[in-house]
Structure formats: C-alpha cells, structure tokens
C-alpha cells in the first residue's frame, strides 16, 4: 500500500497540480494587493472617495461587510481574466506549433488499396 502511495505521489500530474496550487496561492497574494492597493483607490477617486472595504449594512447585532464582498468579486474577475489570457495564449502557441508540424509533414501518397485499384482498372482497360 505504501508503494502504491509513493507511485501516486510521484506521478507527474500530481506534482504539476501541487506546483499549480502553490503558484495560485502566490498569485492570489499579488491580486489581493493589486485590488486593495491600486484598483480600490482608483475606483474610490472615480466614484467620489468611497472605500469599498468600509461599506457595511447592520441588521440588529449582525454586521454585513458588503464592501469586502465587492473586493472579493473584483479579485475573482481579475484572476479569471488573467487565467483566460493565459489559456488563450497557450492555445494560440499550441495551434501555431500544430500548424508548423502539419506544414512540415510530407504530402501523403495513395494507399496500397488505391494503388492496387488503379492497377486493376488499368489491366481491365488493356483487355
């Protein structure tokens, strides 16, 4: 059982996933800083100095931090946009490489069956 676990852990896709999770966590910190330190102050200037993180609604003893939810939506949209651009770029590079491979491949000739059919037809025509 331990050997199976070692094989599972050492597979390439598990290691790739682990690296992706670590990079995602680091990227989240960057996006959080981008939203909190750059986007929100710019939006505040545009819409009259509103700080989203301070927007809240109170109902009785409960305090709903709507501004934090708005910040989370902005962060999500930024992350989704960057992931979209990454996937689009990778797909474009993959398509270009695939087209180069297709262009480099020699043209295909007739199959053996097609050649035999041609020979048969020519023999029939000679009779």
N, C-alpha and C positions, 0 to 999 in steps of 0.2 A: 504494500500500500504506500509506503514511503517512497519507493522508486517511482510509482505512478505519479505521485505528487511532484516529485522532482522533475519528471518529464513534462508535466503540465506547466509548471512554473517556468521552465527553461524554454518553452516554445517561443518563437519569435513574436507571435501576435500578442501574447500576454505581456511580454516585455515592452512592445510598442504601446500597448494600452497604458501601462504604468508610466511610461515617459509622457504620453499624451495627458494623463491626469495631472502629473506634476507640472507640465508646461501650462495646462489650463489654469491651475491654481496661481501660478506666477502671472499669467496673463490677466486673470481676474483682479489681481492687485493693481496692475497697470491701468486697467479700465476703471477701477474704482477711483483711483487718483485722478484720471482724466475727467471723469464725470464730476467728482467733488471739487476739484481744484481749478478746472478750466471751463467745463460746459455750464455748470450751475451758475458761476459768477457771470458768464456771458449772457445766459438766459435771464438772470436777475437784472442785468443792465437793460436788456431789450424790453422786458416786461415791467420795469419800474422798481427794481431793487428787491424783488421777492426772493427770499431764501427758501427753497423747497424743503429743506430738512426741518424747518421750523413750522411748517404747516401741519396743523393737527385739529381734530374735532373731538370734543369731550362729550360723553354721554354718561351722566352720573359720575361714578368713580373711574370709569374707563376712559382712557385717552387713546385715540386712534391717530397714529402718526402717518397721515396721508402723504406728507412730503417724502418720507422715507420710501414709501411705495412708488412714488413718482420717480425718485432716484433709481430704484431697482429696475423700473421699466426702461429708463434711459440707458442704464448699463446693459440690460438684456439686448436692446436694439443695437447698441454699438457692438457688442460681442457677435450678435447674429450677422451684422453687416460685414465684420472682418472675416468671420468664418465663410460667409458667402463669397467674398472676394478671393479667399484662399482656395476654396474648392473650384471656383471658376478659373482661376489661374492654373491650377494643377490640371484641370480638364483640358484647357487650351494647350498646355505643354504636351500632354499625353496625345491629343489629337494631332498636333504637329509631328510628333515622333512617329505616330502610326502612319501618317501620310508619307513621311520620308521612307519608311520601310516599304510601303506599297509601291512607291515610285522606284525604289531600288530593286524590287523583285523583277526577275526577267519575265517577259510575257509567256503565258502558258501556251503550249502547243496542243495539238489534238490528242485525245486519249487513245489508248490502244484499241478500244472498241470502235472509235470513229475511223481510225486508220484502216482497220480490218473491213469496216463497212465500205470505205472508199475503194479498197482493192476489190472487194466482191462486186461492187457496182461497175467498176472498170472491166473486170473479167466478163460480166454479163453483157456489157456493151460490145465487147470484142466478138462475141459469139454471134 
